[in-house]
Amino acid sequence: MRLTLFDLDHTLIPFDSGMAWTRFLIARGVLGPEFESIYLEECKLYVTGALDIHALHRTMVAPLGRLPREELEALLDAFRTALGPTLPIAAHALVERHRAAGDLCCVVTATTRFIAERYAHGFGIEHLLATEAAVDANGTLTGEIDGLPCYREHKLTRLQAWLLASGRRLDDFERSWFYSDSFNDLPLLQAVSDPVAVRPDAALRRLAEAEGWAIEMLG
């Protein structure tokens, strides 16, 4: 059996899913127009390492805690419908190639699950490892992260735990792929048999070229 793993932001999609969700909420009046610049600035700090994933997650998720769960679910359903045309044809073709080969496919992303699962569904990928949003006893989003964020070395940890739950290990697969754009994903890229750099950042491109890893731009 073969395993294929996909990062989401700037890999399967050539943009940030959190920004797409933010703009969607602003357009519907759920968030104020100033929130786009707030989120963008925090993303810049996050990329440089000046802001951790917990703070970024809190900025994105905490404001949603005031919404009734039914309203949030309706927004997420509308978001899933709206994102369809934004999913690249080349990424669809890549996923379908692996699915047709019988590979076990999974999205492994730092993005919050309730956003990421809409994209995974859009690509027809059943399995998803993502950052989990914590809720209180009433099921209300707190803005905190539940457990380990699906980020950096934790992507590999989360993958290993997911496989172990079904009695498998990464070494059990005859071949394994991980598609990612980011040097932050190095622990998981180094753990698979076939690392693929997709639209790689500068650090990942240098490493991919030095190691002879495949580099793809997906259109």
N, C-alpha and C positions, 0 to 999 in steps of 0.2 A: 504494500500500500504506500501511497505517496501523500505528502502533506504540503499544502500551499497556504501561506500566510500573507496577508495584505495589511499594510498600514493604510490609514484613510486620508488624512489631510495632506495635500500636495503629493499624494501618491495615486490612489484610485481617483481622487478628485484634485484638480489643479488649484485649489483654493482652500481656505480655512472654513471648516464646517461651523465652527462657533460663530464666526462673523456672518455666515449665511443665516444662521438661526437668529442672531442679534438683529440683523436688518429686517428679517421677517417679522419679528416682534415689534420693531419700531414702526414698520409700515402698518401694523394693525393697532397701533396706539397702546400696546401693552408696556412698552418702554418709551422713555422720552428720547427725542432725537439726539441729545447730547451723549447718550449711552454708546453710540458707535465710536466716538473719539476716545471715550474712556476705555472701552474694550481694546481698541487698537493700540493705545499707549501701553496697556498692561501686557498685550501680546509681545510688543517690542521688548519690554523688560523681561518677560518670560524667556524669550529667545536668547537674550544675553546672559541669562542666569541671575538677573537682579531681582526676579520675582519667582517664587516657587509655585508649583502646580496647585497647591492648596489655596493660595490667595487668588489665583486666576479662576479656579473653580468656584470659589466663594463669590466673586464678582458676577459670574455668569448665572449661578444657580440661586443664590439667596433671594433676589427679587421675585423669583417665581414661587416662593413659599407663601406669598399672600394670595395666590390664585387657588380657587377651588379645584380639586383634582379633576373634576369633569371638564372644566374649562381648559386646563392644561392638556388633557388628552385630546380634546377637540382641536386645539392649536397644533399639537403634534401630528394629528391625522391630516390637517390641512397642509402642514409643512411637508409631509411625505408626498402628497400630491403635487405640490409646487416644485419640489426639487427634481422631479423626473427629467425634465428637459435639460437640466444642468449636469447630468451624469454623462461623461464622455464616452463616445462610441468605442474608442480604442481601449478604454478600461473595461467596458462591457465585453469586448472581444477577448481580452486577456483572461478575464474571469471564466468566460464560457469555454475557452481552450482548456483550462485546467479542470473545469467541471466535467467536460466531455471525456477527459482522460481518466475520470474516476477518482480524482484527487479529493482528499478531505480538505475543504477550504474553510478558512476562518479569518475574519478581520480582527486585528490586534491593534488597538488604538488608545491613545491617552484621552480621546474625546469622551465626554460623559455619555453613558449608555443610552439615555432616552433620546439623544440626538443621533448617536452613531448607529443605533439599530434601524433608524429610518433609511439611512444610506445602505446598510448591509442588505436590507430588504429590497431596496431598489436595484441592487446588483445581483440579487438572487442568491446571496450567501447566507446560509442557515446559521452558522456559528459566529459568535462575537465575544471577544474579550475586550472590555472597556472599563473606564473609570466609573465606579459606582457612586451614585449620589445618596448620601445618608438622609434618612427620614426619621421623624420623631414618632412617638407612640400613636399619634393620630394619622400617620402617613404623610405628614407635611414635610416638604423639602427644607432642610436646615441650612444648606449652603456648604456643609462639610462633606468630606469624602468618606465613604464606608470602606474600610480595609485599605489595602495597598493601591495607590493609583497605578493605572496600567501605563507605566512610563519608565523609560531607560531600563535599568536592570530588572525592574519589576515586571516588564513585559515577558521576560524569560521565566521569571518565577511564576507568574500567573499562567503562562502556557504549560509549564511543567506540572503544575497542580491540576490544571484542566485535563491534561492527558492522563495523569495518574488516576484521576477519578474514574476513568474508563479502562484502567488496567494497562495503559500504554506509556511508553517513554519516547522521547524524540529519536533515540537511536533505533527504535523499532521500525522506522520508516525507511524504505529503500532509497528514497530521495525526499528532500524537503527544500522548499523555496520560502524566502521572505523578501517581499518587495517593500522598499522604504526609501524615503527621500532624505532622511536625517541621520547625521552622525550620532545623535542621541540614542539611536536604536542599535548601536554597535554590539551590545551583548547578544541580542537575538540574531543579528546578521551573522555573527561569528559562530553561532550555534547550529545553523542549518547547513545543508550540503551545498545549496545554491543561493547565495546572497545576490540580490539584484538591486542596484541603486537606480531609483526612478526620479528624474529631475533632481539629482542630488545637490545638497548644499556643498559649499566649497570644500569643507573638511572631508565629507564623505566621497566627493569626486576624487580628491587626491588619493584617498585610501583605495577606492575601487580601482583606479588606474594602476596603482602600485601593486595591488593584489591580483589584478586581472579579472576582477568581478565584472559581470555583465552590467551595462549601463543602458537604460531605456528612457525615452522621453514621452512615450505613450501619446504620440500625436502632438 
